[in-house]
């Protein structure tokens, strides 16, 4: 039997977008992706670095746990914290990762878990509870809460332990 773990912050009255919001063919490209969790070093300002081999991550959702989510709800959460460096982004694009999930903000100040599609790879920011996931053996889903018309949309993010 599988177990679902909520990983995002979203408004209490949020509902999933209609199927056509996911794009052509009514398919959400961020649904039920095989996931892998990697841990980066502590909750301090640092460039995120995680070890993986390209063959391990092709087509998956790579979730990166830094511990920064422990600052959620405080002013410290919005101060200088972890960041995704160009080297890591290049490696993720080169290896064919579908989406990166992180437990810190990268876009403008938003209290929602959001899918950001402005760069070379899609990123889901503001995740929490990643410490409750196994390193492997789960599926990650990010369901848009409105049409994917902008470069950053709120999502319902969760993992299903399999």
C-alpha positions in Angstrom: 0.0 0.0 0.0 1.3 3.4 -0.9 1.5 6.5 1.3 1.1 10.1 0.1 3.2 12.9 1.6 2.2 16.5 1.1 5.3 18.6 0.1 4.0 22.0 -0.7 2.5 25.3 0.7 -0.7 26.3 -1.1 -3.7 28.4 -0.2 -6.4 26.5 1.7 -9.0 27.2 -1.0 -6.8 26.2 -3.9 -8.1 23.6 -6.4 -6.4 21.9 -9.2 -6.6 23.6 -12.6 -8.7 21.9 -15.3 -7.0 19.3 -17.4 -6.4 21.6 -20.3 -4.3 23.8 -18.0 -1.5 21.1 -18.2 -1.0 21.8 -21.8 -1.5 20.0 -25.1 -3.2 16.6 -24.9 -4.4 17.3 -21.4 -1.4 15.6 -19.9 0.5 17.0 -16.9 4.2 16.6 -17.6 5.0 16.7 -13.9 2.7 13.9 -12.7 3.8 10.6 -11.1 7.5 11.1 -12.0 10.0 8.6 -10.5 11.7 10.6 -7.8 15.1 10.7 -6.2 16.0 12.7 -3.1 19.5 14.2 -2.6 20.7 16.1 0.4 22.9 19.2 0.2 24.9 20.7 3.0 23.2 22.6 5.9 20.8 25.5 6.0 23.4 28.2 5.3 24.0 30.4 2.2 25.7 28.1 -0.2 25.6 26.9 -3.8 23.6 23.6 -3.8 25.8 20.6 -4.7 24.4 17.1 -4.9 26.1 13.9 -6.1 24.4 11.9 -8.9 25.3 10.0 -12.0 23.6 11.0 -15.2 22.1 7.5 -15.7 20.5 7.7 -12.3 18.4 10.8 -12.9 17.3 10.7 -16.6 13.6 11.5 -16.8 13.1 11.9 -13.0 12.1 14.5 -10.5 15.3 15.3 -8.5 14.3 16.7 -5.0 17.0 18.5 -3.1 16.8 18.8 0.6 18.9 21.6 2.2 16.9 22.0 5.5 16.1 25.6 4.6 12.3 24.8 5.0 12.9 24.9 8.8 12.8 28.7 8.4 9.4 28.7 6.8 7.1 31.4 8.3 10.0 33.5 9.5 11.8 36.5 7.9 14.9 34.3 7.7 13.3 32.2 5.0 13.4 35.2 2.6 17.0 36.2 3.4 20.1 34.8 1.6 20.0 31.0 1.6 20.9 28.2 -0.7 20.9 28.7 -4.4 21.1 26.7 -7.6 24.4 27.3 -9.3 24.9 27.2 -13.1 27.1 24.1 -12.8 24.3 22.1 -11.2 21.6 23.4 -13.6 23.9 22.5 -16.5 24.3 18.9 -15.1 20.6 18.5 -14.6 19.8 19.7 -18.2 22.5 17.5 -19.7 21.4 14.4 -17.8 17.7 14.8 -18.7 16.1 15.5 -15.4 12.5 16.5 -15.9 12.1 18.7 -12.8 14.0 19.9 -9.8 12.2 20.3 -6.5 13.8 22.4 -3.8 13.0 23.5 -0.2 13.9 27.1 -0.6 12.7 30.1 -2.7 14.3 31.1 -6.0 11.7 33.4 -7.6 10.1 36.5 -6.2 8.7 36.3 -2.7 5.7 34.0 -2.8 4.2 32.0 0.1 3.1 29.3 -2.4 4.8 26.2 -3.7 5.3 27.1 -7.4 6.5 25.6 -10.6 8.9 27.9 -12.3 9.6 27.4 -16.0 11.8 30.4 -16.9 15.1 28.7 -17.3 16.6 25.6 -18.9 14.8 23.2 -16.5 11.5 23.4 -14.6 11.9 24.0 -10.8 9.4 23.5 -8.0 10.3 25.9 -5.2 9.2 26.2 -1.5 8.8 22.5 -0.8 8.8 21.2 2.8 8.9 17.9 4.6 11.5 16.3 2.3 13.2 14.7 5.3 10.2 12.3 5.4 11.0 10.8 2.0 13.3 7.9 1.2 16.2 8.5 -1.1 14.5 6.5 -3.9 11.2 4.6 -4.1 8.7 7.4 -4.6 6.8 9.2 -7.3 6.6 13.0 -7.4 3.7 15.0 -8.7 3.2 18.8 -9.1 -0.4 19.6 -10.1 -0.9 23.2 -11.4 -3.6 25.2 -9.4 -4.3 27.3 -12.5 -3.4 27.3 -16.2 0.2 27.1 -17.1 0.1 30.4 -18.8 2.7 32.2 -16.8 6.3 31.4 -16.0 5.5 30.7 -12.3 2.3 29.0 -11.2 1.2 27.6 -7.8 1.1 23.8 -7.6 -0.1 21.1 -5.3 3.1 19.1 -4.7 3.2 15.6 -3.2 5.1 12.4 -3.2 3.7 8.8 -3.2 5.9 6.3 -1.5 5.8 3.1 -3.5 
